[in-house]
Amino acid sequence: MSEQKANLIPAVEKTVSLLEALSVSDTGMSQAKLCKDLGIPQSTCYRILQTLLEHGWIQRCEGSLFDLAPKMLSVTEKLNDFARRFERLQPELDKLSKVSDLSCKLSIWLGNDQVTVLRAESPRPLAVSGKTGVKFPVVEGSVGAALVMGCSDKEIEKLATGCKADIIEKNNPELVKQRINKINKCGYCLNEGSTRWNVRAMSAPVMNKKGNVEAALTLLGFDQDFPEDKMQDLSEKLTAAAQACAKLLAGY
């Protein structure tokens, strides 16, 4: 067992995972489903739920479901300015989706995850979509490469091999490094080969004044949306939008 793992408190880890599960649930979750999905013993799950209810962080819903309670807003109040920094970029995403005819999203790195904080839908009637707040392993796909491109090879390997999800990058950290090399060379990278979601994603980093990555801007589509003869046009629109987002963030 690593020293870092030895210093973790199991009950707190379970509580965090429970809150994270409720945060991405549309309708709330039952105790039974939380136990099953998170692998938490019934008695432990019950005590966690009762503690969170007592402090007003969660609430009971219809059908014996639990969900986050409004009091959680006070806990996250300090993050409002953080969220507003990125909300001002929404017009740039709307513009990018319009000129590219594809859906797009803005992702940031939180903990071990990449999290979608903004998105804009394709103007087409049928297109790849997604939800804000959704989390994926930070090293996954083109988004992951854009977010971790400032990390050392050792850090990338640690993030990949320590990933809990069964993703291709877990057993092949070199794939992340190859995508980063592509970004360094061209300003963007595109997921190559099949992905677990059967979609293609082209990402570019959004940098701050110090040259560090603030976020990743991504175009989403199917194989046929990224033909060779359109790659240059799409990449130019994506990187231009990423630069525009960087300027807006710098002026916040």
C-alpha positions in Angstrom: 0.0 0.0 0.0 1.4 3.4 -0.9 2.0 6.0 1.7 -0.6 8.3 0.1 -3.2 5.5 0.2 -2.4 4.7 3.8 -3.3 8.3 4.8 -6.8 8.2 3.4 -9.9 7.7 5.5 -12.1 5.0 4.0 -15.4 6.4 5.4 -14.6 9.9 4.0 -13.7 8.3 0.6 -17.0 6.6 0.5 -18.8 9.8 1.5 -17.1 11.7 -1.3 -17.9 9.0 -3.9 -21.6 9.0 -2.7 -21.8 12.8 -3.1 -20.2 12.6 -6.6 -22.7 10.0 -7.7 -25.6 12.1 -6.6 -24.1 15.2 -8.3 -24.3 13.5 -11.7 -27.7 11.8 -11.2 -30.7 13.5 -12.9 -33.4 12.1 -10.6 -31.6 11.1 -7.3 -30.6 7.6 -6.2 -31.8 5.0 -3.8 -29.7 3.6 -1.0 -29.8 0.2 -2.7 -28.4 1.6 -6.0 -25.7 3.7 -4.2 -24.6 0.5 -2.4 -24.5 -1.5 -5.6 -22.9 1.1 -7.9 -20.3 2.3 -5.3 -19.6 -1.0 -3.5 -20.5 0.5 -0.1 -21.9 -1.9 2.5 -25.5 -1.3 3.4 -24.9 -0.4 7.0 -22.1 2.1 6.1 -24.2 3.6 3.3 -27.1 4.1 5.7 -25.0 5.9 8.3 -23.4 8.2 5.6 -26.9 9.1 4.3 -28.2 9.8 7.8 -25.2 12.0 8.6 -25.6 14.0 5.4 -29.3 14.3 6.0 -28.7 15.6 9.5 -26.4 18.3 8.2 -28.7 19.2 5.3 -26.3 18.3 2.5 -28.8 15.8 1.0 -32.6 15.5 1.0 -35.2 12.8 0.5 -37.0 12.7 -2.8 -40.0 10.7 -4.1 -39.7 6.9 -4.2 -37.1 6.6 -1.4 -34.5 8.5 -3.5 -31.8 10.8 -2.1 -30.4 13.8 -3.9 -28.2 16.8 -3.1 -29.9 19.5 -1.0 -29.9 23.3 -1.6 -27.6 23.8 1.4 -24.8 22.4 -0.7 -24.8 25.7 -2.6 -23.4 27.4 0.5 -20.6 24.9 0.7 -19.6 25.7 -2.9 -20.2 29.5 -2.8 -16.5 30.1 -3.1 -16.5 28.4 -6.5 -18.9 30.9 -8.0 -16.2 33.2 -9.3 -14.3 30.2 -10.7 -17.4 29.1 -12.6 -18.1 32.6 -13.9 -14.6 32.8 -15.4 -15.6 30.1 -17.8 -19.2 31.1 -18.4 -18.0 34.2 -20.2 -16.5 31.8 -22.9 -20.0 30.5 -23.9 -20.3 32.8 -26.9 -17.0 31.5 -28.3 -18.3 27.9 -28.0 -21.6 28.9 -29.6 -19.7 30.5 -32.5 -17.4 27.5 -32.9 -20.3 25.1 -33.1 -22.0 27.3 -35.7 -18.9 27.6 -38.0 -17.8 24.0 -37.6 -21.3 22.5 -37.7 -20.2 20.3 -34.8 -20.9 20.1 -31.1 -18.2 21.4 -28.9 -17.3 21.5 -25.2 -14.9 23.1 -22.7 -13.3 20.8 -20.1 -11.1 21.4 -17.1 -8.9 19.2 -14.9 -10.3 18.6 -11.4 -8.7 15.9 -9.2 -8.2 12.8 -11.3 -10.9 13.8 -13.7 -11.6 15.9 -16.8 -14.9 17.7 -16.2 -17.1 19.3 -18.9 -18.0 22.9 -17.7 -19.5 24.3 -20.9 -20.9 22.9 -24.2 -22.6 24.1 -27.4 -24.8 21.9 -29.5 -24.3 21.4 -33.3 -26.8 23.2 -35.4 -27.5 19.9 -37.2 -30.6 17.9 -36.3 -28.6 14.8 -35.4 -25.1 15.1 -33.9 -22.9 14.0 -31.0 -24.0 15.6 -27.7 -23.1 15.4 -24.0 -23.8 16.9 -20.6 -22.0 19.5 -18.5 -20.7 18.2 -15.2 -19.8 14.8 -16.7 -16.5 13.4 -15.6 -14.0 11.2 -17.4 -10.4 10.1 -16.4 -8.2 13.1 -16.9 -5.8 11.2 -19.3 -8.6 9.9 -21.6 -8.8 10.9 -25.2 -7.7 14.1 -26.9 -9.2 16.2 -24.0 -6.9 14.4 -21.6 -3.8 15.1 -23.8 -4.6 18.8 -23.9 -5.1 19.0 -20.2 -2.0 17.1 -19.0 0.4 18.4 -21.7 2.3 20.3 -19.1 3.0 17.2 -17.0 6.2 15.2 -17.1 6.4 11.7 -18.6 6.5 10.2 -15.1 3.4 12.1 -14.0 1.5 11.1 -17.1 2.4 7.4 -16.5 1.2 7.7 -12.9 -2.1 9.3 -13.9 -2.7 6.7 -16.6 -1.7 3.5 -14.7 -3.6 4.7 -11.6 -6.8 5.2 -13.5 -9.8 3.2 -12.2 -11.6 3.1 -15.5 -10.8 0.5 -18.1 -9.6 2.8 -20.8 -6.9 2.3 -23.5 -4.6 4.9 -22.0 -4.4 2.9 -18.7 -2.2 0.2 -20.4 -0.7 2.5 -23.0 0.5 5.9 -21.5 2.6 6.3 -24.6 -0.7 7.1 -26.5 -1.1 10.1 -24.3 2.4 11.3 -25.0 1.9 10.8 -28.7 -1.2 13.0 -28.6 0.7 15.7 -26.6 3.5 15.6 -29.3 0.8 16.2 -31.9 -0.5 19.2 -29.9 3.0 20.6 -29.6 3.5 20.3 -33.3 0.1 21.3 -34.7 -1.8 23.0 -31.9 -4.4 20.2 -31.6 -4.9 16.4 -31.6 -7.6 14.1 -32.8 -8.5 10.8 -31.2 -7.2 8.1 -33.4 -8.8 4.7 -33.7 -11.9 3.5 -31.8 -13.0 4.9 -28.4 -15.3 3.5 -25.8 -17.9 6.1 -26.8 -17.6 5.5 -30.6 -17.1 9.2 -31.2 -14.2 11.3 -32.5 -12.9 14.3 -30.6 -10.5 17.0 -31.7 -9.0 19.1 -28.8 -6.8 22.1 -28.3 -5.5 23.6 -25.1 -6.7 26.9 -23.7 -3.6 28.5 -22.2 -3.2 31.3 -19.6 -0.7 34.2 -19.6 2.0 32.0 -17.9 1.7 29.4 -20.7 -0.1 26.8 -18.5 -3.2 24.9 -19.6 -6.5 26.4 -18.2 -8.9 24.2 -20.1 -9.4 22.0 -23.2 -11.6 23.0 -26.1 -13.0 20.1 -28.1 -15.0 19.4 -31.3 -17.1 16.3 -31.1 -18.4 14.2 -34.0 -18.4 10.8 -35.8 -15.8 9.4 -38.2 -17.4 11.0 -41.2 -17.2 14.5 -39.5 -13.4 14.5 -39.7 -12.5 13.7 -43.3 -8.9 14.4 -44.4 -10.0 17.2 -46.7 -11.6 19.1 -43.8 -9.0 18.6 -41.1 -7.1 21.8 -41.8 -10.3 23.9 -41.8 -11.6 22.3 -38.6 -8.3 22.5 -36.8 -7.9 26.2 -37.7 -11.4 27.0 -36.4 -10.7 25.1 -33.2 -7.3 26.6 -32.5 -8.6 30.1 -33.3 -11.5 29.6 -30.8 -9.1 28.3 -28.2 -7.0 31.4 -28.6 -10.0 33.6 -28.3 -11.0 31.8 -25.1 -7.5 32.3 -23.7 -7.7 36.1 -24.3 -11.1 36.3 -22.6 -9.8 34.4 -19.5 -6.7 36.6 -19.4 -9.0 39.7 -19.2 -11.3 38.3 -16.5 
